[in-house]
Amino acid sequence: MKLLLIGHLGNIHHTDNELVHVSPTRSREFALEFSKAGFDTTAGAYWPDAERVLSDTLRYVHIDKLNANDYDMVFCHLVLSVQQLRDLAHGVQITQGAQAYGKDQAKFQAILDHPRKYLQLDAPRPLYSDSQVAQQLVDGFKAIGVATQNAVSKWKHMYPHSNVEWVNAATIAYKYPKGPKSPYPSHDRPNVIYLGRMNDASGVTPLDKIHFIASKMPSVNFHIVTNKIRDSKTDKVFAINELQTGAGRELRYNDACKLVKLPNIFLHRGATYAQSFDWMHYADCAIGFTVRRGQDVASCKTWEYLGCGVPVVIEEDTPETWLLKEIFAGEIAEYGNWEDFVKKIQFVLDNPKQYKRRKVRKYIAQNHGYDSRVKQWAEIMERYV
């Protein structure tokens, strides 16, 4: 079976050296595991110099060279891949230096029109801003996978005639072993890590949440490793320029540090994807917040915490709370109750032996790697031909 994967593959060969939480890493892993599962896999890459043959069953091909008729099926990873295909099919070219593509509209329309097409989503979001276009795009997929159980019913409500399946959330964090040196300046005090974006759609920003928690725990150091931050005064989201290059509103690192008001909160320049795992491995505890009640988005940072085995405290209504109860990987704080967060963090710090890091990593490797996700997809593809 010849499979074409379209995802976030712009810098697919550089992802370990990019900043934390890059989608190309996940698309790359999907392509790799499809190839190992017996699919002759081609992944569309946006940069010409990303082209390469990795094995007899896996290759990266520049997106302008793809021909839909060469493949038995098309697999789209995340909503942006679908939106971009649609735009390319309607003449919206991408011309950002070496990342230039979109010369042949008909080629991209042919990919969209492929008779056997599948889509993996992390959240039940419309595929396009125009509802009629979104419906047409949804109708083109044989099956759609979503990464949380409560997202299935929401998607069916949005598009009742689509075939939607729950596909396990996945991570590759367990593949990154603990490095020889801690990234923390000191281990004289407990170190708590928050890894991820500092801007989200919640009423209280993650930075404000951390400020409240840290103010109640002055003897604990809180470390933020991020590439984006929201200015609470202007409510604008900035990319910190020492952390992220490219267009967009940039905030100097020294100015970003001015948003930190407590001596036990530390904002760090962005770690690369590979480096970010040592921040988790060497942490005493990791924390994660939900955006809203009934959240339907799988939390990437939570899965990466679990893949490293670090004990976590996450907020109630985060989709991954069921897993913490199953493998005892951490504690669940009451939704919106930062006092309860403080209590749960202190409990984790006081009882480190209750949380078996190796056992948690092993469980994640066996049940939530991309190999297990591809096995689920292989079964789905057989049912929806």
C-alpha positions in Angstrom: 0.0 0.0 0.0 1.4 3.4 -1.0 0.6 6.1 1.5 1.1 9.8 1.1 1.3 11.7 4.4 0.7 15.5 4.4 1.4 17.2 7.7 3.7 19.8 9.3 6.8 18.7 7.5 8.5 22.0 6.6 11.7 21.4 8.5 11.3 17.7 9.0 15.0 17.0 9.0 15.8 19.7 11.6 13.0 19.1 14.2 15.2 17.9 17.1 17.0 21.3 16.9 13.9 23.4 16.7 12.0 24.9 19.7 9.8 22.9 22.0 6.5 21.5 20.9 7.0 21.6 17.1 4.3 19.8 15.1 6.8 18.6 12.5 8.3 16.2 15.0 4.9 14.5 15.4 4.3 14.3 11.6 7.8 12.9 11.2 7.0 10.2 13.8 3.7 9.3 12.1 5.5 8.8 8.7 8.2 6.7 10.3 5.7 4.4 12.1 3.5 4.0 9.0 6.6 2.9 7.1 7.5 0.4 9.8 4.0 -1.0 9.8 4.2 -2.0 6.1 3.0 1.1 4.3 5.2 2.3 1.5 5.3 5.9 2.9 5.9 9.2 1.2 5.9 12.4 3.3 5.4 15.7 1.7 8.1 18.2 2.7 7.9 22.0 2.2 11.6 22.7 1.9 13.4 21.3 -1.2 16.5 20.4 0.8 14.4 18.2 3.1 14.1 15.7 0.3 15.7 12.4 1.1 15.2 8.6 1.1 15.4 7.2 4.6 14.6 3.5 3.8 13.0 1.3 1.2 9.6 2.3 2.6 10.1 5.9 3.7 11.0 9.0 1.8 10.5 12.8 2.0 9.5 14.4 -1.3 9.0 18.1 -2.0 5.3 18.9 -2.0 5.4 20.4 -5.5 6.6 17.0 -6.9 3.7 14.9 -5.5 1.2 13.2 -7.8 -2.0 12.0 -6.1 -2.4 9.2 -8.6 0.8 7.6 -7.4 -0.7 6.7 -4.0 -3.4 4.3 -2.8 -4.3 6.6 0.1 -3.7 10.0 1.5 -3.2 10.7 5.3 -3.5 14.2 6.6 -2.1 15.1 9.9 -3.8 18.0 11.8 -6.2 20.6 10.5 -3.6 23.0 9.1 -2.5 20.4 6.5 -6.1 20.3 5.2 -6.4 24.1 5.2 -3.2 24.5 3.4 -4.0 21.9 0.7 -7.3 23.7 0.1 -5.5 27.1 -0.2 -2.8 25.7 -2.5 -5.5 24.2 -4.7 -7.0 27.6 -5.1 -3.8 29.4 -6.1 -2.4 30.6 -2.7 1.3 30.0 -3.1 3.9 30.0 -0.3 6.9 32.1 -1.1 9.1 32.4 2.0 12.7 32.1 0.7 13.7 28.4 0.4 10.2 27.4 1.6 8.5 28.1 -1.7 5.8 25.8 -3.1 2.3 25.8 -4.7 3.1 26.0 -8.4 0.5 23.6 -9.7 -3.0 24.1 -8.4 -4.3 21.0 -10.1 -1.9 18.8 -8.3 -3.1 19.9 -4.9 -6.8 19.7 -5.9 -6.0 16.1 -7.0 -4.7 15.3 -3.5 -7.9 16.8 -2.0 -10.0 14.8 -4.4 -8.2 11.5 -3.7 -10.9 8.8 -3.2 -9.3 7.3 -0.1 -8.3 10.0 2.3 -8.0 10.0 6.2 -7.4 12.7 8.8 -5.9 12.8 12.3 -7.0 15.7 14.4 -5.9 16.7 17.9 -9.2 18.6 18.5 -12.7 18.8 16.9 -12.2 22.1 15.1 -13.8 23.1 11.8 -11.5 22.4 8.9 -12.1 25.8 7.3 -13.5 29.1 8.3 -16.2 28.9 5.6 -18.8 26.4 6.9 -19.7 25.2 3.4 -16.1 24.6 2.5 -15.5 22.9 5.8 -18.4 20.5 5.1 -17.0 19.7 1.7 -13.6 18.9 3.1 -15.0 16.7 5.9 -17.1 14.8 3.4 -14.0 13.9 1.5 -12.5 11.8 4.3 -13.2 8.2 4.7 -12.6 8.5 8.5 -11.4 11.1 10.9 -9.5 10.3 14.1 -9.6 12.6 17.2 -7.2 12.3 20.2 -9.6 12.5 23.1 -12.8 10.5 23.9 -15.0 13.5 24.6 -14.0 15.0 21.2 -15.8 12.1 19.3 -19.3 13.2 20.4 -18.5 16.9 19.7 -17.3 16.1 16.2 -20.3 13.9 15.5 -22.5 16.9 16.6 -20.7 19.2 14.2 -20.6 16.7 11.3 -23.2 13.9 12.0 -22.6 12.0 8.8 -18.8 11.7 9.2 -17.0 8.6 10.3 -15.1 9.6 13.5 -12.9 7.4 15.7 -11.1 7.9 18.9 -7.4 7.4 18.3 -5.1 7.4 21.4 -3.0 10.5 22.0 0.7 9.7 21.5 4.1 11.0 22.4 7.7 10.3 21.5 9.1 11.6 24.8 10.0 8.2 26.1 12.5 7.9 23.3 14.7 10.6 24.8 16.8 9.3 27.7 17.9 11.4 30.6 21.0 13.4 29.6 24.3 13.5 31.7 23.8 17.0 32.9 20.9 18.8 34.5 19.8 22.1 32.8 18.8 23.6 36.2 21.2 26.1 37.8 20.8 24.4 41.2 19.1 21.5 43.0 19.3 23.1 46.5 15.6 23.7 46.3 12.8 21.7 44.5 12.4 22.5 40.8 9.0 22.6 39.2 8.8 22.8 35.4 6.1 24.3 33.2 6.9 23.5 29.6 4.9 25.1 26.8 3.2 28.2 25.5 2.4 31.0 27.8 -0.6 32.1 25.8 -3.9 30.3 25.6 -7.6 30.9 25.5 -8.2 30.6 29.2 -9.5 33.5 31.3 -6.3 33.4 33.4 -3.0 33.2 31.6 -0.5 30.4 32.6 1.9 33.1 33.8 -0.7 34.5 36.2 -1.5 31.0 37.4 2.1 30.3 38.1 2.6 33.6 39.9 -0.2 32.8 42.3 1.1 29.3 43.0 4.7 30.4 43.3 3.7 33.1 45.7 2.4 30.4 48.1 5.6 28.3 47.7 8.5 30.7 48.2 11.0 27.8 48.9 10.3 26.1 45.5 11.7 27.2 42.2 9.4 27.4 39.2 10.9 27.2 35.8 9.1 28.3 32.6 10.5 27.0 29.3 8.6 28.6 26.5 8.8 30.3 23.1 5.7 32.4 23.4 4.3 34.7 26.1 1.3 37.0 26.6 1.8 40.5 27.9 -0.9 40.9 30.6 -1.1 44.7 30.1 -1.7 44.7 26.4 -3.1 41.1 26.0 -0.8 40.7 23.0 1.0 37.4 22.3 4.7 37.7 21.5 7.4 35.4 20.2 10.5 36.0 22.3 13.1 36.9 19.7 16.0 35.0 21.3 13.7 31.9 21.2 12.0 32.1 17.9 13.0 33.6 14.5 10.7 34.7 11.8 7.8 37.1 11.3 5.5 38.2 14.0 5.5 40.4 17.1 8.7 39.8 18.9 9.5 40.6 22.5 13.1 40.8 23.7 14.1 38.3 26.3 15.0 40.9 28.9 11.6 42.6 28.4 9.9 39.2 28.7 11.7 38.7 32.0 10.1 41.9 33.3 6.7 40.2 33.2 8.1 37.8 35.9 7.4 39.4 39.3 8.7 36.8 41.8 12.2 35.7 42.7 11.4 32.0 42.6 10.0 32.1 39.0 12.6 31.7 36.2 11.9 32.3 32.5 14.4 30.4 30.3 15.5 30.9 26.8 13.8 28.3 24.6 15.2 24.8 24.6 15.4 22.8 21.4 13.0 20.0 21.2 15.6 17.4 22.1 16.9 19.6 25.0 13.5 20.1 26.4 13.3 16.6 27.7 16.1 17.1 30.2 14.1 19.9 31.8 11.5 17.3 32.5 13.8 14.4 33.4 15.6 16.5 36.1 12.5 18.2 37.5 11.0 17.3 40.8 7.5 18.0 39.5 5.8 19.2 36.4 2.6 21.2 36.1 -0.1 21.7 33.4 -3.3 23.7 33.1 -6.5 23.2 31.2 -8.0 25.9 29.0 -11.7 25.3 29.7 -14.0 22.9 31.4 -14.6 19.8 29.3 -11.5 20.5 27.3 -11.4 18.4 24.1 -7.8 19.0 23.1 -5.1 16.5 24.1 -2.4 18.3 26.1 0.9 17.7 24.3 2.9 18.9 27.3 1.1 16.4 29.6 2.0 13.5 27.3 5.6 14.7 27.1 5.7 15.0 30.9 4.4 11.4 31.2 6.7 10.1 28.5 9.6 11.4 30.7 8.1 9.9 33.8 8.2 13.2 35.8 5.4 13.3 38.5 2.8 15.8 37.3 0.1 18.0 38.8 -2.5 18.8 36.2 -5.8 20.6 36.4 -9.1 18.8 36.6 -10.9 18.6 33.2 -7.6 18.0 31.4 -8.4 15.0 29.1 -5.4 13.0 30.5 -6.6 12.9 34.1 -7.9 9.3 33.6 -4.4 8.2 32.9 -3.0 9.6 36.1 -5.4 7.6 38.1 -4.6 4.4 36.1 -0.8 4.5 36.4 -0.4 6.8 39.4 1.8 9.3 37.6 0.8 12.4 39.6 -2.0 14.4 41.2 -5.1 16.1 39.9 -5.9 19.7 41.2 -9.4 21.1 41.4 -10.3 23.1 38.3 -9.4 26.8 38.8 -8.4 26.3 42.4 -4.7 27.4 42.7 -4.7 26.8 46.5 -5.4 23.1 45.7 -2.6 23.2 43.1 -0.2 24.3 45.8 -1.3 21.5 48.1 -1.0 18.9 45.3 2.5 20.1 44.3 3.7 20.0 47.9 2.3 16.5 48.2 4.3 15.4 45.2 7.5 17.1 46.5 7.0 15.4 49.9 6.4 11.9 48.5 8.6 11.4 45.5 8.9 7.6 46.0 5.2 7.2 45.4 5.7 8.0 41.7 7.5 5.4 39.7 9.2 7.2 36.9 10.5 4.1 35.0 7.1 2.4 35.3 5.3 5.4 33.9 7.7 5.7 31.0 7.4 2.0 30.2 3.6 2.2 30.2 3.7 5.2 27.9 6.1 3.5 25.5 4.0 0.4 25.3 0.6 2.1 25.0 1.0 5.7 23.7 3.8 5.7 21.2 3.1 6.4 17.5 3.5 2.7 16.8 0.3 2.0 18.8 -1.4 4.9 17.1 -0.5 3.6 13.7 -1.9 0.2 14.6 -5.2 1.8 15.5 -5.2 3.6 12.2 -4.4 0.5 10.2 -7.5 -1.1 11.7 -9.6 2.0 10.9 -8.4 2.1 7.3 -9.5 -1.5 6.9 -13.0 -0.7 8.1 -13.4 2.5 6.0 -12.0 1.6 2.6 
